[in-house]
Amino acid sequence: MLRNTLINGVRGIKPILCGGQSLRCLATAENSKLTTIEVDDKSGIATLSMNLPPVNTLTMDLMHDLIDSINQIESNKSRGLILTSSNDKVFSAGLDLNELLNPEVDRLRLFWTRFQDLWLALHLCGIPTAAAINGHAPAAGCVLATACEYRVMLPNLFIGIHATRFSFVISKWMMNSYQSVLPRRIVERALNQGKLFPTQEALDVGLIDEVSCSKEEALAKCATFIGTFEKANPLARTLTKRMCREPDVRDLLNDRAGDLKECVDYVTTPLFQEGLCAHLEGLKKRK
């Protein structure tokens, strides 16, 4: 069933890589402001950059544009996708916490559903994916990075899911994404501590794969990783990747409504709201 569905989908895809300049931009009215896509015609690799100042907070609009961009890159038969940031200090600061503060329930449902959609789009993307982490990647920024197959990070940054610091209890699928990269023992301790890993420690434990001195070097290392699949049949690779990752997504796909209800029920509790208010006040004092 899975194989037949994927095969039918791939047959309908038409390539766009057909010559022209070596590096060109793809943009639509929907994604030209918050995300940019550059395709290297020589390698066939698309670089997807988040572009929402100041810190690429995952707002409703940015998540919408990221999903559209991922789908566009995948359907245009690019050979790989590199996710990065146009900001030289922050990869992504994570979810827009203002959406969780005293939320209107219907909007919260839409917000969380979009986050689910974004993770599924990136985690199950049929082409090779890599993250060039050129800035800090806390919380959902780390979730995006772990959804990719390879991670290259610049020095003196931090990455991790520190949700317990602002009283948030993550969904099981977010934990699964983390645990697909790190051993369970490290994940359990890090999640409970709200730990953020400095670059070198992230490399030591395996949260990232390489360290680079510059964004350009990080992009090049990501491209080298994607190039390691050039001898693999694209369809067979896609099928194999999705079968490998099926356990990570099973719980979410089987009960998205349940995950959504748990999120809404918890976010609207006084416990979480008080913790979030204290966290946001702390952030204001740091500025």
C-alpha positions as CSV (number, residue, x, y, z in Angstrom):
1,M,0.0,0.0,0.0
2,L,2.7,2.5,1.0
3,R,4.9,1.6,-2.0
4,N,2.0,1.9,-4.5
5,T,0.9,5.2,-3.1
6,L,4.4,6.7,-3.3
7,I,5.0,5.3,-6.8
8,N,1.8,6.8,-8.1
9,G,2.7,10.2,-6.5
10,V,6.2,10.2,-8.0
11,R,4.9,9.4,-11.5
12,G,3.0,12.7,-11.5
13,I,6.1,14.9,-10.6
14,K,7.6,17.0,-13.4
15,P,11.2,18.2,-13.1
16,I,12.1,21.9,-13.3
17,L,15.9,21.6,-13.4
18,C,16.5,22.3,-17.0
19,G,19.5,24.5,-17.4
20,G,19.9,28.3,-17.0
21,Q,22.2,30.0,-14.5
22,S,24.0,28.0,-11.9
23,L,22.0,29.4,-9.0
24,R,18.5,30.7,-9.3
25,C,15.6,31.6,-7.0
26,L,12.2,30.1,-6.9
27,A,9.5,32.2,-5.4
28,T,5.8,32.5,-5.3
29,A,3.5,35.2,-4.0
30,E,3.0,33.1,-0.9
31,N,6.6,32.3,0.1
32,S,8.8,35.1,-1.4
33,K,8.9,37.2,1.9
34,L,9.2,34.7,4.7
35,T,11.2,32.0,2.9
36,T,13.5,31.9,-0.1
37,I,14.4,29.0,-2.3
38,E,17.6,28.9,-4.3
39,V,18.3,25.9,-6.6
40,D,21.8,25.1,-7.7
41,D,21.3,23.8,-11.3
42,K,24.6,21.9,-11.3
43,S,23.9,19.8,-8.2
44,G,20.1,20.0,-8.3
45,I,20.1,20.9,-4.5
46,A,17.6,23.5,-3.2
47,T,18.5,25.7,-0.3
48,L,15.5,26.8,1.8
49,S,16.1,29.8,4.0
50,M,13.9,31.1,6.8
51,N,13.6,34.8,6.6
52,L,11.5,36.2,9.4
53,P,13.4,38.8,11.4
54,P,14.4,39.0,14.1
55,V,14.7,35.3,15.1
56,N,12.7,33.2,12.6
57,T,10.0,32.6,15.2
58,L,7.6,29.9,13.9
59,T,4.5,32.0,13.4
60,M,1.4,30.7,11.6
61,D,2.5,32.5,8.4
62,L,6.1,31.3,8.5
63,M,5.0,27.7,9.1
64,H,2.6,28.0,6.1
65,D,5.3,29.2,3.9
66,L,7.8,26.5,5.0
67,I,5.3,23.8,4.2
68,D,4.6,25.3,0.8
69,S,8.3,25.6,0.1
70,I,9.1,22.0,1.2
71,N,6.3,20.7,-1.0
72,Q,7.4,22.8,-4.0
73,I,11.0,21.6,-3.7
74,E,9.9,18.0,-3.4
75,S,7.5,18.1,-6.3
76,N,10.0,19.9,-8.5
77,K,12.3,16.9,-8.2
78,S,15.2,18.7,-6.6
79,R,18.0,16.3,-5.6
80,G,18.0,17.5,-2.0
81,L,16.9,20.2,0.4
82,I,19.1,22.2,2.8
83,L,17.3,24.1,5.5
84,T,19.0,27.2,6.8
85,S,18.4,30.8,8.0
86,S,19.0,34.2,6.5
87,N,19.8,35.3,10.1
88,D,23.5,34.9,11.1
89,K,22.7,34.5,14.8
90,V,19.5,32.4,15.0
91,F,18.4,29.4,13.0
92,S,14.9,29.5,14.6
93,A,13.9,30.6,18.0
94,G,11.0,28.1,18.0
95,L,7.3,28.4,18.2
96,D,5.6,31.8,18.5
97,L,4.9,31.7,22.3
98,N,2.4,34.5,22.0
99,E,0.1,32.1,20.2
100,L,0.1,30.0,23.4
101,L,-0.5,32.9,25.8
102,N,-4.2,33.1,26.8
103,P,-5.1,31.7,23.4
104,E,-8.3,31.7,21.5
105,V,-9.0,28.0,21.3
106,D,-9.9,27.8,17.6
107,R,-6.8,29.7,16.6
108,L,-4.7,27.5,18.9
109,R,-6.1,24.4,17.2
110,L,-5.1,25.8,13.8
111,F,-1.7,26.8,15.1
112,W,-0.9,23.4,16.5
113,T,-2.2,21.6,13.5
114,R,0.1,23.7,11.3
115,F,3.0,22.8,13.4
116,Q,2.1,19.1,13.1
117,D,1.9,19.6,9.3
118,L,5.3,21.3,9.1
119,W,7.0,18.5,11.0
120,L,5.4,15.8,8.9
121,A,6.3,17.6,5.7
122,L,10.0,17.9,6.7
123,H,10.4,14.6,8.5
124,L,8.8,12.6,5.7
125,C,10.2,14.7,2.8
126,G,11.0,12.2,0.0
127,I,14.4,13.8,-1.0
128,P,17.5,14.0,1.1
129,T,17.4,16.8,3.7
130,A,20.1,18.5,5.7
131,A,20.2,21.5,8.1
132,A,22.9,24.1,7.9
133,I,22.5,25.5,11.5
134,N,24.0,28.9,11.3
135,G,22.4,30.2,14.5
136,H,20.9,29.1,17.8
137,A,18.3,26.4,17.5
138,P,16.2,26.1,20.7
139,A,12.9,24.4,21.1
140,A,11.0,24.0,17.8
141,G,14.1,25.2,16.0
142,C,15.8,22.0,17.3
143,V,12.7,20.0,16.2
144,L,13.1,21.2,12.6
145,A,16.8,20.4,12.7
146,T,16.2,16.8,14.0
147,A,13.5,16.3,11.3
148,C,16.4,16.6,8.7
149,E,18.7,13.7,8.0
150,Y,21.9,15.5,8.6
151,R,23.0,18.5,10.7
152,V,26.0,20.8,10.3
153,M,26.3,23.6,12.9
154,L,28.5,26.6,13.4
155,P,30.7,27.0,16.6
156,N,29.5,28.7,19.8
157,L,25.8,28.1,19.3
158,F,23.3,26.1,21.3
159,I,20.6,23.6,20.3
160,G,18.0,21.6,22.2
161,I,14.4,21.3,23.4
162,H,14.2,23.3,26.6
163,A,10.4,23.2,26.9
164,T,10.3,22.4,30.6
165,R,11.9,25.8,31.3
166,F,8.6,27.4,30.3
167,S,6.4,24.7,31.7
168,F,5.6,23.1,28.4
169,V,5.2,19.3,28.1
170,I,6.1,18.3,24.5
171,S,4.1,15.9,22.4
172,K,5.3,12.3,22.0
173,W,6.1,12.9,18.3
174,M,8.4,15.7,19.2
175,M,10.2,13.4,21.6
176,N,10.3,10.7,18.9
177,S,12.0,13.1,16.6
178,Y,14.6,13.9,19.2
179,Q,15.0,10.2,20.1
180,S,15.6,9.3,16.4
181,V,18.8,11.2,16.7
182,L,19.9,10.7,20.3
183,P,19.9,7.7,22.6
184,R,16.9,7.5,24.9
185,R,18.9,8.0,28.1
186,I,20.3,11.3,26.8
187,V,16.9,12.4,25.5
188,E,15.2,11.7,28.8
189,R,17.7,13.6,30.8
190,A,18.0,16.5,28.4
191,L,14.2,16.9,28.1
192,N,13.7,16.8,31.9
193,Q,16.5,19.3,32.4
194,G,15.4,21.6,29.6
195,K,19.0,21.3,28.4
196,L,20.5,23.3,25.5
197,F,23.6,21.7,24.0
198,P,26.6,23.9,23.0
199,T,27.9,23.1,19.6
200,Q,30.8,20.9,20.7
201,E,28.7,18.9,23.1
202,A,26.0,18.5,20.5
203,L,28.6,17.0,18.2
204,D,30.0,14.8,21.0
205,V,26.5,13.2,21.8
206,G,25.5,13.0,18.1
207,L,22.8,15.7,18.0
208,I,24.7,17.2,15.1
209,D,27.0,15.5,12.5
210,E,29.6,18.1,11.7
211,V,30.9,21.5,12.8
212,S,31.8,24.2,10.2
213,C,33.5,27.5,10.5
214,S,31.1,29.5,8.3
215,K,27.7,29.3,6.8
216,E,29.2,28.7,3.4
217,E,31.2,25.7,4.7
218,A,28.1,24.4,6.4
219,L,26.1,24.6,3.1
220,A,28.9,22.8,1.3
221,K,29.1,20.0,3.9
222,C,25.3,19.6,3.6
223,A,25.6,19.4,-0.2
224,T,28.4,16.8,0.2
225,F,26.1,14.7,2.4
226,I,23.2,14.9,-0.1
227,G,25.7,13.9,-2.9
228,T,26.3,10.6,-1.1
229,F,22.9,9.4,-2.4
230,E,23.6,10.0,-6.1
231,K,24.0,6.3,-6.8
232,A,20.7,5.4,-5.0
233,N,17.5,5.0,-7.0
234,P,15.4,8.1,-5.9
235,L,12.2,6.2,-5.5
236,A,13.8,3.3,-3.7
237,R,15.5,5.8,-1.4
238,T,12.2,7.6,-0.7
239,L,10.4,4.4,0.2
240,T,13.2,3.2,2.4
241,K,13.4,6.5,4.3
242,R,9.7,6.6,4.9
243,M,9.7,3.0,6.1
244,C,12.6,3.8,8.5
245,R,10.7,6.8,9.8
246,E,7.3,5.3,10.0
247,P,7.6,4.5,13.7
248,D,8.4,8.2,14.4
249,V,5.1,9.4,12.9
250,R,2.8,6.5,13.6
251,D,1.4,7.9,16.9
252,L,0.7,11.3,15.3
253,L,-0.9,10.0,12.1
254,N,-3.0,7.5,14.0
255,D,-4.4,10.1,16.4
256,R,-3.8,13.7,15.3
257,A,-7.1,14.8,16.9
258,G,-5.9,13.3,20.2
259,D,-2.6,15.1,20.1
260,L,-4.4,18.3,19.3
261,K,-6.8,17.9,22.2
262,E,-3.9,17.1,24.6
263,C,-2.1,20.3,23.5
264,V,-5.2,22.5,23.8
265,D,-6.2,21.0,27.2
266,Y,-2.7,21.5,28.6
267,V,-1.9,25.0,27.1
268,T,-5.1,26.4,28.6
269,T,-4.3,25.2,32.2
270,P,-3.3,27.8,34.8
271,L,-0.2,25.8,35.4
272,F,1.1,26.3,31.9
273,Q,-0.2,29.9,31.6
274,E,1.6,30.9,34.8
275,G,4.8,29.3,33.7
276,L,4.7,30.8,30.3
277,C,4.0,34.3,31.7
278,A,7.0,34.0,34.0
279,H,9.2,32.8,31.1
280,L,8.1,35.7,28.8
281,E,8.7,38.2,31.6
282,G,12.2,36.8,32.0
283,L,12.9,37.2,28.3
284,K,11.8,40.8,28.5
285,K,14.3,41.5,31.3
286,R,17.2,40.1,29.3
287,K,16.6,42.6,26.5
